[in-house]
Amino acid sequence: MSKPVGAITRGTTGHNRLRRADRWLAAVHAGSLRAAARPLVVDLGYGASHATTLELFTRLRLIVPDVEVVGIEIDPVRVAAAKPYEREGLSFRLGGFELPVSRPPALVRAFNVLRQYGEAQAWHRWDTLRAKLAPGGVLVEGTSSENGRRAVWVGLSREGPATITFSARFDAFERPSDLADRLPKTLIHRNVPGERIHAFLRDFDHAWAVSAAYGAHGARQRWLASVDVLARTWPVPVRPPLGGPARWRLGELTLPWAAVAPDR
Ligand SMILES: C[S@@+](CC[C@H](N)C(=O)[O-])C[C@H]1O[C@@H](n2cnc3c(N)ncnc32)[C@H](O)[C@@H]1O
C-alpha cells in the first residue's frame, strides 16, 4: 500500500461533538443515501477515538439500514485504537485524502480536518475529494468547537460547493458572528470588509440586534425572527429540507454557497 496522502495532526475529538452536523446531513441527505444500494459513507480523519464515527454509524443506520460506514485515519495508532470497535457495517482503516475504499462514497464527512492545512490545500482537497463521490453524493466539510456547540460546514456535490450551514446552541454565542471562528479554511481568511462572508455575518448580527425584543421569549424566537429579517436581503432557502422553521429552530441556518463564495 502506498503512503496515505496528508499529514497526522492533532486528534482532538469527543462524544457528540458532531451531533449538529449529523442531524443536518440525516435530514437533508437521507433521501439520496436511501436511493443508493448499500451506500458507502466515509468519515475522514476521525481522530483519537472512534466515538464520532460510531455515532454517525448509529444515527445513519436508523434511517438507512444498509449503510456502510468506514472511518479513515492517517495515524496508524488511532486506527489500531478504533479497530476493536468494528462491527457489521462499521470499519476503520489507515488512509488519507486518497480515500482507500472499494467504491465511490455517497457521503464523505470530514470534520476538523482541513482547518489544520493551508488555505490552498483546503481548496485543492475540496476538488479532489468531491471528484471521488458517487453520483448524487455529498462531501460535508466543516469545523466545530471542541464541545460541538458551534459549527459551520459546507456541503459539496461532485459539481462543487453547494451549501454553507451555520449552527449553534443558543447558549453558545452572544451574536451570530461569533461563529466566524468556526468558518472553514476556505473562508476564514476572507472574513474582512469587501468579502461576501463578512457582509453576511455583519447583516446577521444586525438582524439579531433588531430582533432583540423577541429575546423575551427566548433565544430561539430571536433566532427565528433574525432569519426572517435576513431572508429579505439574502437568498435564505425557506423550505425543507434546507430551510424553514423546523431547521431554524435548531439554531441552524443554511445558505447557498454562492451567497458567500469569495472571488478567487
Ligand atoms: C482534530 S481531529 C478531528 C476528529 C473528528 N473528525 C472530530 O471532528 O472530532 C483531526 C484528525 O484528522 C486526521 N487527519 C488529518 N489529515 C488527514 C488525512 N489527510 N487523512 C486522514 N486523516 C487525517 C488527524 O490525524 C486527526 O486525527
The ligand as an ORCA input file, in Angstrom:
! r2SCAN-3c Opt
* xyz 0 1
  C      -8.949     17.302     15.125
  S      -9.122     15.622     14.659
  C     -10.831     15.610     14.271
  C     -11.531     14.365     14.740
  C     -13.006     14.296     14.421
  N     -13.271     14.321     12.997
  C     -13.761     15.425     15.100
  O     -14.162     16.373     14.419
  O     -13.961     15.366     16.308
  C      -8.358     15.572     13.043
  C      -7.880     14.194     12.642
  O      -7.711     14.141     11.229
  C      -6.602     13.335     10.938
  N      -6.140     13.656      9.598
  C      -5.501     14.779      9.188
  N      -5.269     14.722      7.869
  C      -5.791     13.562      7.418
  C      -5.874     12.951      6.151
  N      -5.374     13.541      5.082
  N      -6.479     11.752      6.055
  C      -6.990     11.131      7.150
  N      -6.935     11.667      8.388
  C      -6.350     12.870      8.522
  C      -5.618     13.680     12.029
  O      -4.627     12.688     12.181
  C      -6.530     13.814     13.246
  O      -6.644     12.614     13.932
*
